Every structure is written in C-alpha cells, then in structure tokens.
Amino acid sequence: MFETPRRSATVLNAWSGSLEDLQQQAQPVSPVSTDNTGKKKKTKPPQRSVSVPQLFALEDAADSEAEERRTGEKCHIEGDDEESILRGIFKIEKKSCDVELRASRLVWTPIQPETPTGTSKAGMLLNKDYVELKEIFAVKLKRRRSVGQQKGGTLLGITLFHCVKKGKKLKDHAIHLSNMSEDHCEVWLRHFKDILNGFRNRPKSLKVFVNPNSHRKEANQIYSEQIAPLFKLADIKTATTITEYKGHALSALKECDLKEFDGVICVGGDGFANEVAYGLLLRAQMDAGRDTDSIFTPVRAPLPLGIIPAGSTDIVAYSVQGIRHPLTAAMHIIMGHYQSVDVCTFSTHSRLLRFGFSAMFGFGGRTLALAEKHRWMPSSQRREFAVIKTLANLKPEECELTFLPLKNPKQESQKTTRSKLKRDSSNHFDNVDQWQSIQGLFLNISIMAIPCLCSMAPKGLAPDTRLDNGSMSLITVRNTSRADFIKHLKRYGSLKDQFSFPFVETYTVQEVKLKPRSTSGWSDDLSEENVKFDSKRTPMISSEKNYPWNIDGDLMEASSEVNIR
Ligand SMILES: Nc1ncnc2c1ncn2[C@@H]1O[C@H](COP(=O)(O)OP(=O)(O)OP(=O)(O)O)[C@@H](O)[C@H]1O
C-alpha cells in the first residue's frame, strides 16, 4: 500500500534532516537515547536492516529485551510485533514521543528524559498509545496562521483525524503530531495519504439530498454545520440538493447522472429516507429495463444509501445504526461501513406502487392520514393529536390476509427467528412454504422488513426480524377493546412482550397480500371528524374506497389489494 522507508532515499533524508532540525530548533522533542540501560520499550526486534530508522528500532529492541530480562515479564500489545515502516519524533499532547508507523497502526511512546544519573523513570511503557490505521479518515498539515491568512503559515505538524467508537456512537477525534520540520512532515503526510487512498470502500463523491422541512426544519442546519464540514475534512466531494417540494428527490434521482457518485445521502426523516430509497431503487429498475407495471424481480440499487437522521422518528436510521445520531451516521458513511437492508415492494394489480422498509395498515395508517390533514400543527403535537383522535374513533378494518411464511430464513437470522417460527408454525400452520390465509376484523396490521427501532419502541416495532434476513414480520392485531389495544401499544415502550396477547399474532413471511373488505374507506372517518379538507395536501379521495397505508411514516393510499414482497 505504501513504500517502506528503507527503500526510499527521501525518507532516509527526511529522517536525518528532521533529527537535525529537531536538535537545532527549539522544538519540544528529545533525541532518543542510545544508552540501553533502564529503558522500558518492549517492541519485538524488527527484521534487520541497515536503514537509519531500522537501526534505531534495533537499539530500541535491545532495550526492550534487556528490560524484559530484568523484569521477567512481557507486556505484549496486539500488533506490537509488527515492524516499523516509518519512525520519527513528534510531540503528542505536549510530550515528545517516539512515533512508529506500522502495518496496521500508528504507535507512539513518550520519550523518557534522562535523569542526571543516566537512568529514566520506570513505568513509561504504560503510556504507549496507538491508533489503528483503519480508523484514520483524514490527515492535514497543521499550520499557524494569522487572522485572515488563507495560505501558508508556520508549520506546526500533522493532524490525524480518526473515528472513535463509544457504545453505538461514533465520533471524530484529532491527534496532533507536532513537528516543525517541513521535510519530516511531508514524508509522513505522504505515507498517511497513501494509507487513506488504500481504503477503496470509502466514498470519494456523494450526492446529498436535504429535506429542509423535516421535523423541526433542522435538517439543513444539521447538514451544513455538523455533516458537510466532516465530509470536507475527509476530502469527500458532494453535490447537494435542498429539496423544494415532496417528490423532488425522487424526480431528481430518476434523471440525474449517478455515475460520478459513490453513494447517495439523505438528510431528513423516515418519509424522506423512503423517498430517496424509492428513487434509487426505481432508477435501478429503469436502468435494468425492468417493467414495474408487471410482476418483476427487482435489481439492487447501484449505489449505497446513507441516512443522516433529522426527522421526528428516524426509524430506518435507528434500526440500521442502532442509534439516532447524525454524527454517527456521517462517520459510518465516511468510514465506508456497509449494511445490507431488506426492502419491500408494494404493488397492486401487479403494478409497483413503491418500495419501502415498513408498512402499517389500520390504526397506523389512519393515524398518519389524520396527522397529514393537520400539517399546520407542530409535528409532535400533530402526531399526539392524531393518535388520541384515532384511538377515540378506534375501528377495526375487515380484511383478508394471505401470506407466504418463510421456509428458510437466512443463516444469520436463524438463531433469532427460530423460536418465533416455531411458535408461529405450531400455532398457525404446519406446512410452511404454503400460502396461508386469515381474515376477520383487525385493528392494525404491520409488515416490517427491518426491526423498526424508535424511541417509543427501543426493542423495535418488529424485534424478531433482522435488517437483511430476507424476511418480513407480519404482526396482526385483531379486534379487541380499546383498553386492551392501548395496553398492547404501551408494551412497545416497556420490557414486557408486546405480542403476548390473545388478539396479537406474529408471522415471519416472504410475501403478504392484504385485501380490505370494508364497505367504507378512510374518507368516512374524516367526514365524521369534520376535518376541513386542504385540496392541495389531501390525497384524492374518490368514490372508490381508498385506504391509508403508513409506509415508513409516509402516506400511501390504495383502493384494492396490496401485495408486499
Ligand atoms: N422540500 C420539501 N417540502 C415538503 N415536503 C418535502 C420536501 N422534501 C421532502 N419532503 C417530504 O416530506 C415528507 C416528510 O419528511 P421527513 O420524513 O424528512 O420528515 P418527518 O416527517 O419530520 O420525519 P419522520 O418521517 O422521521 O417522522 C417526506 O415524505 C418527504 O418526501
């Protein structure tokens, strides 16, 4: 991936040059002692070589062996046995350090100043520190500039930016390697750049869509203040579209040239993530010549999708990243972390309606439809109002559900779905891989291809499905009393099993067909509630009965059977 110093004259020159510089300048570095008494380095001897850095390493190893002999113990750090590729002195956190670039990590050890008796204090090895090279995402020369100065300035050293993991959160962290020698820093900079260029899975160019209207209209600010500077730091080029209307990202994705990009990013909530995922997938079908007006086998999206959560629930980002944190999402994108995620097709009469990760019909659909009618309200108030109102008017939907249970869930998901499948199959069917059918009055029906984690349901709305096991969770809630239904809803936020009610059934499925049988559509609900219609925002309601579906927090209407695969 990069050249080793013993083959490079420049490196050797730079090394000696930097040592001289270090001695001449009032630089805060100490030359490494050639006295091998009392030092605590415990690196393994590198392969013998005549280059200056390697000779240096050999002396170091001799110290280390002597110390090991003296103390009789080995302090082995994983990766310690790697040989140095480049070695030099930098000041890190105000301490002069012996810095080694190894194959997989950058290691630094504070240099112990000698005491007048020629010995150094014990215990310094404990201060040895390192960063994995694979965690580094940017490197810059650090210069001191006066106010308003754009270029030049006094070189102070090199700054490395790396990704730090704290629980599920990722964040960036800077390590300053101070050394005022231009030559020295130039050599190290080149090596770090070579290392970064070797990470082929990391994006170099991204198409970004920002929904300025998400949640509290903060998406633009989140992107410009927190995310764009990080992309810039990581030398990622971006082409940004701030959407002007619903469907803007979808139509842009259908037309724009995606060849120059390594990924598509959306900054917004679930509805927006759905729109962008739909656009990407639709574009892929168009490019592959798939006829979405007939039954088709979808092709994969040509580019990965990165979701920066900036919405009100952010179920998709939460499920994929395990946390709702814009910076974490950006770091995953920068580091090139990939996760495959199942997506469903929603179609009617074999015509594709859209793609999506999750769907709710009945209570979930009605609540969203009502909330959409009250867009003028602040978002949290609107949702609360819609939930209360829909609960007050709780009504079951008469439906026929036909589904194909999953026979062989993918290996990775088997452990978690096995118990569920067993439970499901013993309760509901013997012959998996055969179409099953149930019908009756249902308060809610959920079909989820991902676990759907959110703050209200930290275990997920569908905790038994996985992100990429090729299956969906079908959760049906049959008609029951309002009190029992509320009890079931409340369980999502608690540790208790939300499915352990006689009126709730769960299945692991590949395909579902949902056919409403009621004689009235959702328009009847609205007229009952005396809701003033906004013709621009309200989806068309005709004499044909339309039913509201909540697809990833976005409203979809369908008048007939919907097939989900
Ligand atoms: N410029 C825009 N103006 C109006 N609506 C837009 C615009 N851009 C996108 N949209 C649409 O707004 C809808 C809601 O957006 P989004 O999902 O980002 O926010 P949210 O509803 O607050 O979040 P969540 O879905 O997580 O609850 C989406 O369907 C999206 O397609």
The ligand as an SDF file (V2000), in Angstrom:
LIG
                    3D

 31 33  0  0  0  0  0  0  0  0999 V2000
  -38.9700   20.4650    0.3780 N   0  0  0  0  0  0  0  0  0  0  0  0
  -39.9620   19.7090    0.8000 C   0  0  0  0  0  0  0  0  0  0  0  0
  -41.1520   20.2340    1.1420 N   0  0  0  0  0  0  0  0  0  0  0  0
  -42.1400   19.4770    1.6160 C   0  0  0  0  0  0  0  0  0  0  0  0
  -42.0560   18.1430    1.7990 N   0  0  0  0  0  0  0  0  0  0  0  0
  -40.9050   17.5530    1.4680 C   0  0  0  0  0  0  0  0  0  0  0  0
  -39.8060   18.3030    0.9570 C   0  0  0  0  0  0  0  0  0  0  0  0
  -38.7920   17.4520    0.7210 N   0  0  0  0  0  0  0  0  0  0  0  0
  -39.2370   16.2260    1.0550 C   0  0  0  0  0  0  0  0  0  0  0  0
  -40.4950   16.2780    1.5050 N   0  0  0  0  0  0  0  0  0  0  0  0
  -41.3420   15.1750    2.0010 C   0  0  0  0  0  0  0  0  0  0  0  0
  -41.6560   15.4080    3.3800 O   0  0  0  0  0  0  0  0  0  0  0  0
  -42.0390   14.1890    3.9790 C   0  0  0  0  0  0  0  0  0  0  0  0
  -41.6230   14.1370    5.4260 C   0  0  0  0  0  0  0  0  0  0  0  0
  -40.2680   14.3600    5.5160 O   0  0  0  0  0  0  0  0  0  0  0  0
  -39.3120   13.6640    6.5850 P   0  0  0  0  0  0  0  0  0  0  0  0
  -39.5350   12.2340    6.6400 O   0  0  0  0  0  0  0  0  0  0  0  0
  -37.9460   14.1350    6.2510 O   0  0  0  0  0  0  0  0  0  0  0  0
  -39.6980   14.3880    7.9520 O   0  0  0  0  0  0  0  0  0  0  0  0
  -40.5540   13.9640    9.2090 P   0  0  0  0  0  0  0  0  0  0  0  0
  -41.8860   13.5610    8.7630 O   0  0  0  0  0  0  0  0  0  0  0  0
  -40.4400   15.0800   10.1800 O   0  0  0  0  0  0  0  0  0  0  0  0
  -39.7440   12.7530    9.8190 O   0  0  0  0  0  0  0  0  0  0  0  0
  -40.2010   11.2470   10.1680 P   0  0  0  0  0  0  0  0  0  0  0  0
  -40.6480   10.6300    8.8820 O   0  0  0  0  0  0  0  0  0  0  0  0
  -38.9670   10.6170   10.7400 O   0  0  0  0  0  0  0  0  0  0  0  0
  -41.3070   11.3390   11.1520 O   0  0  0  0  0  0  0  0  0  0  0  0
  -41.4250   13.1160    3.1340 C   0  0  0  0  0  0  0  0  0  0  0  0
  -42.4450   12.4030    2.5330 O   0  0  0  0  0  0  0  0  0  0  0  0
  -40.6430   13.8450    2.0710 C   0  0  0  0  0  0  0  0  0  0  0  0
  -40.7250   13.1930    0.8390 O   0  0  0  0  0  0  0  0  0  0  0  0
  1  2  1  0
  2  3  1  0
  2  7  2  0
  3  4  2  0
  4  5  1  0
  5  6  2  0
  6  7  1  0
  6 10  1  0
  7  8  1  0
  8  9  2  0
  9 10  1  0
 10 11  1  0
 11 12  1  0
 11 30  1  0
 12 13  1  0
 13 14  1  0
 13 28  1  0
 14 15  1  0
 15 16  1  0
 16 17  2  0
 16 18  1  0
 16 19  1  0
 19 20  1  0
 20 21  2  0
 20 22  1  0
 20 23  1  0
 23 24  1  0
 24 25  2  0
 24 26  1  0
 24 27  1  0
 28 29  1  0
 28 30  1  0
 30 31  1  0
M  END
$$$$
